[in-house]
Amino acid sequence: MTLHLGYGTNGLTDLRLDDALGLLADLGYDGVGLTLDHMHLDPLAPDLAERTRQVARRLTSLGLRVTVETGARYVLDPRRKHGPSLLDPDPDARAARTALLVRAVDVAADLGAHAVHCFSGITPPDTSTDTAWKRLTEAITPVLDAADRSGIPLAIEPEPGHLLATLADFHHLRALLGDPAPLGLTLDIGHCQCLEEASPAQCVVDSAPWLRHVQIEDMRRGVHEHLPFGDGEIDFPPVLAALAATGYQGLTVVELPRHSHAGPELARTSIAFLRDAMAKGAINKKGGAPC
């Protein structure tokens, strides 16, 4: 079973980025989910180009692959979590989020990343569903154009509570946009457990043609809380076996953004857990037991 494991820097915010990358390399991770944020690689800093070159050199020296993630909570607005979004009623505010995502694509190109992650945002009050989808398609089109030019896919994530919350919503967006080649999917395994009707393993199978990025953590049904492995309800060996069977070659990134206080220890225990689950999934598959 060949999967490329990574860890998200949004779960290592108490560490300097150079130290976080060194930690992940020492633990044996293959890559990193790099969230563009003020404490690590600030996408709004005037020295972004030079800092990006430094990070690229560091990644290369450590042999780490990278996905660029854009889920920073307050990078655009210090008073609104994840604001403004691609659905904001203010056109200028939507444009600010679009510009950030285009910049993320440029950073990803300079880092040699394999995908750029994003999400839709929550539908604002007093906004119809049709209006929200119209705003999303219009606001994301320049990002897809940038992704097309760079050759780096944009991987949108179904997020509980957002306009685009489920795999069905992802396919709705694909249809609205005419199925553009640069548009791919970020599949969060915990989110599958949280609210998809299919099992996480079946979600992997169903999503295979569009997978460009994978996030992974434990979770319970109906509760959107990212949990360390073993604290939720997911049976991981079948999920990882299904993921390996798809031939997915991107990163599978541990996503524990609210556990930065214990980040180094969780990074250590997470990779041990996933390696054990991968081994169990491979044994079950080889032996013909249900996966």
Secondary structure, DSSP 8 states (H G I E B T S, - for coil): ---EEEEEGGG-TTS-HHHHHHHHHHHT-SEEEEE--TTSS-TT-TTHHHHHHHHHHHHHHHT-EEEEE---SSSS-TTSTT-S-TT-SSHHHHHHHHHHHHHHHHHHHHHT-S-EEE------TT--HHHHHHHHHHHHHHHHHHHHHHT--EEE---TTSSS-SHHHHHHHHHHHT--TTEEEEEEHHHHHHH-SS-HHHHHHHHGGGEEEEEE-EEETTEEEEE-TTSSS--HHHHHHHHHHTT--SEEEE--TT-GGGHHHHHHHHHHHHHHHHHHHHHHHHHT---
